[in-house]
């Protein structure tokens, strides 16, 4: 499985970006897809996850009510719509996939994901 993240860039505070994560090698029709981010000098942080079983969505506390995860099964693509961006959202964003349908307590753990994309940089600055 190969994951290709894209859509990052420079945006002003309060602005929006949409990240995409395209998969090749297998279709994203099962398991769990996640978005994580990592700022310099900080640990990798959970952002959002989508579990195919039941279509459940999970969000980190820092992004709840501002970010939305969605999927396009036909294109094997996962999206992260980011609204009302803040300077503290600045980080490299990574998408990842797990072959398992992760439960709530597990989706936030990077170690539960099997494959990772290369990351896309998001910078929020005026």
TAQUI-V784353 format. One record per helix or strand. SS is the DSSP state (@ for helix, = for strand). FROM is the first residue (numbers start at 0). LEN is the number of residues. If there is no record, write none. Layout:
SS_FROM_LEN ; SS_FROM_LEN
This chain:
=_1_5 ; =_8_3 ; =_16_8 ; =_31_7 ; =_44_7 ; @_52_3 ; =_55_4 ; =_66_6 ; @_72_3 ; =_76_6 ; @_86_3 ; =_90_8 ; @_109_3 ; =_114_2 ; =_119_5
